[in-house]
C-alpha cells in the first residue's frame, strides 16, 4: 500500500473526544522510548508527523492520524508500573483501557517491543490483558538495526516462549527499524489486508 496522505487530526483525552467517524483504527502502543513516534513517522513517510522525543511518558492522550483518507493510526499513551501502589502493579492510563475495551472502530493493535531486551514482564502483562479483552494484535520488535539479525531473532524467540499460555490467538510478529525502513512494507501490507 502506498501512503498518499497522512494527517494529524485530533487528540482525545477521553472516549467522548475520539473522532466521530467510521474509519477503521489501528492502534500503536508500547513502553516509552520503544520507538513508537519514529514508527508512526516511518509508516507515514513524514519526518515530523509524530513528535519524536526521548522524554519518557510525554504523551497522555490518544493521537489520531488519518491515512489516505481511509483509515486511522492511533498513537496510544504507553504503559508502566504504578509507582504509588505498595506492590508494583501493572498500570496504564484509564483512557487506554477504555479505548482498547470499548472503541468500536478499533481494528487491530500493534504492540511495540524493544528488540534489544530480554522479555519484559510488563510487556507480557500487557499482552495477557490485551488477549483477555479479545483484541487482535501484532507484536512489533523495534530498533532491529541496533544489533545483528541473529540477536533480534533470539529476542523474538525468547519473547514468544514467554507469552502467557491461554492467549486466544498467537500474535504474529514483525521486526522493524525506523532507520533502515525494515518492516514498513510488511506492516502496511498487513493493514491493507485487514481493511
Ligand atoms: P517513543 O517514546 O516510543 O515515541 O520513541 P521515539 O520514537 O521517540 O524513539 C526513542 C528513541 O529511540 C529516539 O532517540 C529515536 O531516535 C530512537 N529510535 C526509534 N526507533 C529507532 C530505530 O528503529 N532504530 C534506532 N537505531 N533508533 C531508533
Boltz pocket constraint, residues with backbone or C-beta under 6 A from the ligand:
constraints:
  - pocket:
      binder: B
      contacts: [[A, 30], [A, 31], [A, 32], [A, 33], [A, 34], [A, 35], [A, 36], [A, 37], [A, 38], [A, 39], [A, 51], [A, 52], [A, 53], [A, 54], [A, 55], [A, 142], [A, 143], [A, 144], [A, 145], [A, 146], [A, 176], [A, 177], [A, 178], [A, 179]]
      max_distance: 6.0
